[in-house]
Amino acid sequence: MRLLLVRHGQTRSNVDLVLDTAFPGADLDEVGRGQAEALVERLAHEPIDAIAVSDLTRTAQTAAPLAAARGLTPLVRPGLREIPAGEDEMSSQWQRYVQMLQGWATDPHGRIPGGESGVEFMARFEGALADLVGLGHDHLLVVSHGAALRTWATARLPGFVDEIGRRGLPNTTVIVAEGLPGDGWRLAGISLPENAL
């Protein structure tokens, strides 16, 4: 199957550089709404059988224009939610959060108090993906979150880290993967939004 993984559009929390990971989360700002609208044209060439979102507001708002254009109702899967910041929620101090994510490469049981471990994150994110794949669609679009997508793609898509480098994952970046949960995934491409080129 072909899996399009989209980071949600920009929010005020992104601009302010705060760890906004809890429910319901920030709305898209004006730029983010424009990014969401732009996905309709950016993905016009892509067949899409179903769209899935996390239960945080910004993913539903990002998916809405594309879903309307395709006549689809997004499927809500809480397992696609962002990696929680625990007791660092709404903090502008990112160091511990980033260190935890990087540390999962060698210690997937590490966590911020009140957060989750790498093992727990991968289990719930991949569980959500497996549930969606089980619906039988050939072309699935998932709107999720920056840390969640980067962590999953780093672990499951060989070559992703080399391709994305140090530039981060700008809002509405599209990661294209092909494969199946049991067989593995391959990186088929990365599409950055126009303002990130």
C-alpha angles and dihedrals in degrees: 000000000000115000122194112197112195128188110222122255125272122292133188088254089059091051092047091046096232127148100250104171106133130095128306096008131187126319121242113271123224092278090048092052089052090050090052091051090048091058089071091066096032091057098035090113094052122092109227121188097175140006124212130189138182120250093258115107098238095061093053090048091050093050096044101086093045093045091051092049091051097040092241132139111220117240113229116222116174089198089073091064124125121274103269120245092211112197089000092065112143091007122137090212103098100169099095093043093050092045090052093051092047091045092059088079088073103017112030090176094067118114145168110246107271091019134090136261126247089253091054093045095050092046095053096039094047090043089058091048092048090051090052094045088051089065087075102239120150095205119039130175119201124190111203141139140292103249093038094051095043092049094047094044092048090054099040110027114067110218095022095114092049091049098047096037118175097325095098123222110294119212112281094016108156119217113196117207131176127199139055134278094251096042100041134247135263129204109249098176149315123235118197122200115258095253091056096056 
